[in-house]
Amino acid sequence: MYQERNEITCPAASTSIRPALTVRELQVLQNLAEGRTDRQIGALLARSHKTIGHHVESIIEKLYANNRAHAVAIAMHLSLIALD
C-alpha cells in the first residue's frame, strides 16, 4: 500500500516521488547511518570501497540529498532506515 509519509518532493519538479532504492543501496545507507566508512562497508558487504562509493552517489541522487549525511537524514525521516 502506498504511504504518503514515504514521499519526498523533488526539487526539480512539482511531483512527489517514492525513492526507488535497491536492497544493496538500503544496506549501504543503513551502514552509513551507523557511521561506517566506504571501506568498512565494502569489507562487510564484500565489495570494493569504490563500488560502495558508487552506491552512495546513487543514493544521494535518488534522495535529492546534498551529501551522505543529508541522505541518511532524509532516509530516517522517510522511515527507510532506523537506528536501533
C-alpha positions as CSV (number, residue, x, y, z in Angstrom):
1,M,0.0,0.0,0.0
2,Y,1.3,3.5,-0.9
3,Q,2.1,5.5,2.2
4,E,2.2,9.3,1.8
5,R,4.8,9.7,4.6
6,N,7.3,7.9,2.5
7,E,7.3,10.6,-0.2
8,I,9.7,13.3,-0.9
9,T,9.3,16.3,-3.0
10,C,11.6,16.5,-6.0
11,P,13.2,20.0,-6.0
12,A,13.5,19.8,-9.8
13,A,9.8,19.0,-10.4
14,S,6.4,19.7,-8.8
15,T,5.7,16.0,-8.2
16,S,6.2,13.8,-5.2
17,I,8.1,10.5,-5.6
18,R,8.8,7.5,-3.6
19,P,12.6,6.8,-3.7
20,A,13.3,3.6,-5.5
21,L,16.4,2.3,-3.6
22,T,17.7,-1.1,-4.3
23,V,18.2,-3.6,-1.5
24,R,22.0,-3.0,-1.7
25,E,21.5,0.7,-1.5
26,L,19.4,0.3,1.6
27,Q,22.2,-1.8,3.1
28,V,24.8,0.8,2.3
29,L,22.5,3.5,3.7
30,Q,22.0,1.7,6.9
31,N,25.7,1.3,7.3
32,L,26.2,5.0,6.6
33,A,23.7,5.8,9.3
34,E,25.8,3.6,11.7
35,G,28.8,5.7,11.0
36,R,30.8,3.3,8.8
37,T,33.1,4.5,6.0
38,D,33.0,3.2,2.4
39,R,36.0,0.9,3.2
40,Q,34.3,-0.5,6.3
41,I,31.0,-1.0,4.4
42,G,32.9,-2.6,1.5
43,A,34.6,-5.1,3.8
44,L,31.2,-6.0,5.4
45,L,29.4,-6.4,2.1
46,A,32.4,-8.0,0.2
47,R,32.6,-5.1,-2.3
48,S,35.3,-2.6,-3.1
49,H,35.2,0.8,-1.5
50,K,34.8,2.3,-5.0
51,T,31.7,0.2,-5.6
52,I,30.3,1.4,-2.3
53,G,31.1,5.0,-3.3
54,H,29.1,4.5,-6.5
55,H,26.2,3.2,-4.4
56,V,26.5,6.3,-2.1
57,E,26.4,8.6,-5.2
58,S,23.3,6.8,-6.5
59,I,21.6,7.1,-3.0
60,I,22.4,10.8,-2.9
61,E,21.0,11.4,-6.3
62,K,17.8,9.3,-5.7
63,L,17.1,11.1,-2.4
64,Y,18.0,14.5,-3.8
65,A,20.4,14.9,-0.9
66,N,23.3,17.3,-0.7
67,N,25.7,14.8,0.8
68,R,25.8,11.4,2.6
69,A,24.7,12.8,6.0
70,H,21.7,14.6,4.3
71,A,20.8,11.3,2.6
72,V,20.8,9.5,6.0
73,A,18.6,12.2,7.5
74,I,16.2,12.0,4.6
75,A,16.1,8.2,4.8
76,M,15.4,8.3,8.5
77,H,12.7,10.9,8.0
78,L,11.0,8.6,5.4
79,S,11.4,5.6,7.7
80,L,13.6,3.8,5.0
81,I,16.1,3.1,7.7
82,A,16.3,3.2,11.5
83,L,18.9,3.2,14.2
84,D,18.4,0.5,16.9
